[in-house]
Amino acid sequence: MSADFKSHVLLRDEKGFMGIPFKRLLLAGTSGGMVYAVARFAAPNVAVPAGAMFGLLLLTFTGTRGGLPLWQRWIYGLRGMVLLLAARDADSFVARIARALELPVDVVKLDALQVFAPPHGAIEVDVREWVTFAHSEEADRDEGLVFLDTPLEVRL
């Protein structure tokens, strides 16, 4: 007997409008209102469109996918691009920017001897007693993947 688990059991569903949580709507609305208030002093003719556009941009950039908001994914993407370009050419303008921002360029360069090295003091794991299933329904029929002691061993 096996059980299927939901992936987001601890995630609370928030109420909002059209799938957008209320916190994001509140943040976008108040930020757009603040931009409107400040823009009325500088350029009263474009204050309403500026506030509305800022609110919509903020609503878009705070949308999450995979647990990260769009603005953070863009920053990580830009950081990764700078690191890769700096690792490719150490004398370029981008490499100087990476050094000025103190980005660790050595992180990009992977050494297979270090990445795939076995851990120190590794514990031997005997997987011969394990049974692996592709689907939970197979657990009831004993049709899983079994590790054998020797090749061509038949297990009945």
N, C-alpha and C positions, 0 to 999 in steps of 0.2 A: 504494500500500500504506500503510495506517495502522495504528496500534496503539492499543488501549484500555488506559488505565492505571487501576490501583486507586487509590481515594482515600486510603486510610490505609496506605500501604506501610511507612512508618516507625514506625507505632504497634505496640507490642508487646502481644500478648494476655497478660493476667495470669491466673494461676490463682487461684481462690477457691471460693466456694460459691454456687450458684444465680445466677451471673452477677455476683456482688459481688466485687470484688478483695479479696485478703487484707489489704492495707494498711488498707482501710476497715473490714473486720471487726475487725482488731486495734485500731484507734483507737476504735471504738465499744465494744468489749468492755472495754478498759482504762479508758476514761473512765467507763463505767457502773459498773465496779468501784470507781473512786475516789469516785464520788458515793455509792455504797453505803457505803463505809468512813466517809465524812464524815457521812452521814445517820444512821449507827448511833449517833453521839454525841448528835445533836440529837433525833431521833425514831426510836427503834429499831423501832417498829411499822410504819413506812412505808419502811424502808430498802431492802428488796428491791424493792418496786414502783417506788420512785424511781430506783434504779440501772437497772432494766430499762427503764423509760420513757425515761430519759436516753440509754441506749445505743441504743434504737430511734429516738429523735429525731435523734441524731447520725448514725446510719446513713442516715436519710432525707435530712437536710439536706446530706450530703456527696455525694449522688448527682449525677452530672454529666449534662448534656444540652447538646449543642452546645459542649462544652469547659468550661462553667462549672458549678460546683456550685450547688445550689438556694439556699443561703444567700446566695451572691454575686449571683445573679439577683434575689433579693428586695431586696437592698440597692440594686442598680442601679435597680430598678423604683421603690423608695421615693425615691431621689435624683432620678430623672426626674420623678416626680409632684410633689415639692417644687419643683423648678425650673420646671415648667410652671405651677403655681399661683402661684408668686412672680412669674413673668413676666406673668401675667394681671392680678394686682392687686398693685401695688407697696407698698400701705399695709396689707396684711393681716398676720395673725399668722404665717402660713406664710412670707411674705416676710421678716419679722424673723428667723425661724429660719434662713432661707437666708443672710441677711446675717451672722448670728452664726456659722454654720458656714463662712463665706467661700466659698459656692458661687457660681460665675460664672453669673449669671442672663442675661447677654448672649449666652451660648452658644445659648440657646433661640431667640432672635430671629434668623431667617435673612433676609439681604438678597439678593434674586435677582440684583442687579447684581454682587455679589461671588461668589456661588455659581456662577453660570453664565458668568462672565467668562472669556474665553480666557486661557491662560497667557501671561505676558510672554515675548517672544522665541520664539513658537511656531514649530515646524518644520512646513512643509507636508508632508503625507503623501499620496502618490499611491496610492489603493486600487484603481486600475484593473487592476493585475496580481494582485490577491488573489482567491482563490476560497474561499468559505466553505461549509461543509457542515453540515447539521443532524445527520447521523449519519455515523459513520466508514465505513459500508459504501458511501456515495455517492462516496467518494474514488476508488474503482476504476472507477466508471462516468462520471466527469466530469459529474455532474448537480448541481453546486453553484451557489450564488448568485455571480454575476459582476457587477462594477461596469463600466459602459460609459462611453465618452467622451461621447456625445451621446444625447439621447432618441431612441427608436425605431430605434436602430442594431441591425442584425441581425448576430449573430455566429454563424458556422457552424463 
